Amino acid sequence: MKEIENIGNEFDKLNNYCNKIMPKKEDNILKIADKIIFERAEEKEREYGPINESISKAALIASELCNKDISTEDFYKCMIALKISRMAYNIKKDTMVDCVAYIAALENYKNNKNEL
């Protein structure tokens, strides 16, 4: 009986955590992007690594492929441009969220650039 109670408590904790970090259907794209970039940053880092580090690595790879210097800031701008360009064909909420999230991440990168 105690095991069932413990499982119930763990389920409640997990459910509360999910409700906290998962966007609600009525959340607008700015709230969702904020949760992705700032509230869920630690979770995303475990899954994909730190966003600034990933974008910096992608910029280095793109620099090699294009045989020209592409900065981390430039790469963020390219990702924003890609998301905006997709809206010419289909305006989907997740595309808008990604776009706003990249804009927020770029601002965060620029504000903390000296710390990197």
N, C-alpha and C positions, 0 to 999 in steps of 0.2 A: 504494500500500500504506500509505503514511504517513497519507493522508486517512482511510482506513478505521480505522486505529488511533486517530486523533484523534476521529473520530465515536464510536468505542467508549468512549473516555475521557469524552467529553461526556455520553454516554448514562449511564455509570456515575455521574457526578456528579449528573445529574438524578434518576436512580433513588434514589440515597442521600438527596437532598434530599426527594423525595416520601415516602420511607419515614419520614423524620424528622418531617415535619409532618402527614402523613395519619394519622388515627386507625386503630389496628388493630382488627380485629373484636372482639377480646376486651377492648379498653379500655372502662372504665365511663364513664358520662356526665360525671362530674366531670373525668376526665382529658381527655376530648374537649373539654369546655367550656374548660378551662384552655388547651389548645392553640389554640383558636379566638380567645380573648380576649387571651392574653398571648404565645404563641409565634408566632402568625400575624398579629399586629396590623399589622405593616408591610405584609404582603401584602393584607390586607383594606382598609387605608387607601388603597392604590393603586387598589383596585377600587371601594370605596364611600365613601372619605373617612374621617376619624377618627370613631369611633363616638360619642364625646361631642358632637362638632360636629353630626353627623347627627341625634342625638336632640334636641339643643337647637333645631335648625332645625325639626324635626317638632313640638316643643312650641310654638314660636312660631306655626306654621301652625295647629295645633289650637286655640291661644288665640284666633286670629282667627276661626276657624270657629265656635267655641263662645261667642265674645264674653265670655270670662273668662280670667283668668291661669292658665296651666298651666305649671308649672315643669318643668325638665329632669328633676328627680327624680320628679315626678309622672308624667311620660311613661314613664320607665323602669318605674315601678310598673304603669302601664297595660299595657305590653308583657308584663310578668311575668304580670299577671292574664289577659291574652288567651291566653298559652300554657297557663296552668293551666285556663282555661275550656274549651279544646279537648280536654283530657283527659277531660272528661265524656262525650265521644263516641267517642274513640279514643285510647288511650295508645300513642303512637309514640315510638320512641327519639329521633328528631330533634326532636320537640316538647319532650321532657324536656331534651335538650341545649340547645336554644334558651333554655328557661326558666332553667336553671342559668347559662348564659352571660350572660343579661341581669342576673341577680342579681350575678354576679361583676363585670360592667361597672358596675352601680350602685355597688357597693362601691368600685371603682376611681375612679369619678367623685367619690363623696363624700370619699374620701381625698385626692384631688388637686384638689378644687374651688377652693381658694385659688390654685392655680397657673394656672387658666384665665383 
